[in-house]
Amino acid sequence: MSEELYEKVKEALTKVADPHMGISIVEMGLVENIEIKEKDQNVAKITIKPTNPGCMSAARMAMDAKTEAEKVEGIDKAEVTVAGHMMADAINEMVNK
């Protein structure tokens, strides 16, 4: 089942666009990893790595990714990690409250 959920989450993330480029974060290769944890609840763990470590839109893309992933039937919660950004810790804390 996790392979099916993985594909559904990946498809959902194609709706999230880099606001500067207007291209899906999946197409741009910004989604570094998607992992589905099915133990207690179906949690999608998503890692996004912006192309620019100072990208002003990283938080917005992370929030949009969380929102879209949590719309997927069978996903109870999404945890999004932004990697390689100069404000990654603050963004990750804000997104995953």
MARVOLUM-278186 format. One record per residue (C-alpha): x, z, y. Coordinates in pm, whole numbers. Layout:
BEGIN
{{X, Z, Y}}
...
END
This chain:
BEGIN
{{0, 0, 0}}
{{282, 71, 244}}
{{392, -294, 231}}
{{40, -397, 334}}
{{37, -139, 615}}
{{385, -250, 721}}
{{259, -608, 764}}
{{-51, -492, 952}}
{{158, -280, 1191}}
{{403, -565, 1245}}
{{113, -798, 1322}}
{{-33, -542, 1565}}
{{301, -520, 1745}}
{{291, -894, 1813}}
{{24, -807, 2074}}
{{283, -609, 2274}}
{{471, -833, 2514}}
{{785, -772, 2712}}
{{628, -774, 3061}}
{{923, -958, 3213}}
{{941, -1231, 2952}}
{{578, -1254, 2844}}
{{691, -1279, 2481}}
{{599, -1049, 2193}}
{{846, -768, 2125}}
{{843, -880, 1761}}
{{936, -1239, 1852}}
{{1209, -1113, 2086}}
{{1360, -903, 1807}}
{{1311, -576, 1995}}
{{1141, -411, 1697}}
{{1440, -280, 1505}}
{{1252, -99, 1229}}
{{904, -20, 1099}}
{{866, 247, 834}}
{{539, 371, 685}}
{{529, 733, 570}}
{{236, 793, 339}}
{{301, 1148, 220}}
{{68, 1367, 426}}
{{-87, 1113, 659}}
{{-12, 748, 715}}
{{248, 756, 989}}
{{408, 441, 1126}}
{{761, 510, 1249}}
{{868, 231, 1482}}
{{1206, 180, 1645}}
{{1233, -42, 1951}}
{{1566, -142, 2102}}
{{1537, -309, 2444}}
{{1785, -582, 2527}}
{{1888, -399, 2844}}
{{1982, -26, 2828}}
{{1826, 18, 3173}}
{{1508, -181, 3104}}
{{1240, -54, 3340}}
{{963, -153, 3097}}
{{1089, 32, 2788}}
{{840, 318, 2827}}
{{549, 81, 2877}}
{{643, -125, 2571}}
{{681, 192, 2363}}
{{340, 325, 2473}}
{{177, -12, 2406}}
{{343, -26, 2062}}
{{212, 322, 1979}}
{{-140, 229, 2095}}
{{-149, -97, 1896}}
{{-4, 61, 1580}}
{{-260, 342, 1591}}
{{-541, 83, 1604}}
{{-439, -39, 1256}}
{{-685, 71, 990}}
{{-503, 309, 757}}
{{-255, 434, 1019}}
{{-331, 786, 1138}}
{{-39, 823, 1377}}
{{247, 619, 1519}}
{{582, 758, 1627}}
{{784, 524, 1846}}
{{1154, 568, 1907}}
{{1332, 377, 2180}}
{{1699, 332, 2090}}
{{1991, 222, 2303}}
{{1827, 299, 2637}}
{{1987, 522, 2899}}
{{1665, 726, 2922}}
{{1575, 713, 2552}}
{{1532, 1090, 2509}}
{{1289, 1120, 2800}}
{{1095, 809, 2696}}
{{1070, 921, 2333}}
{{948, 1267, 2434}}
{{685, 1121, 2667}}
{{559, 861, 2421}}
{{534, 1095, 2123}}
{{363, 1396, 2288}}
END
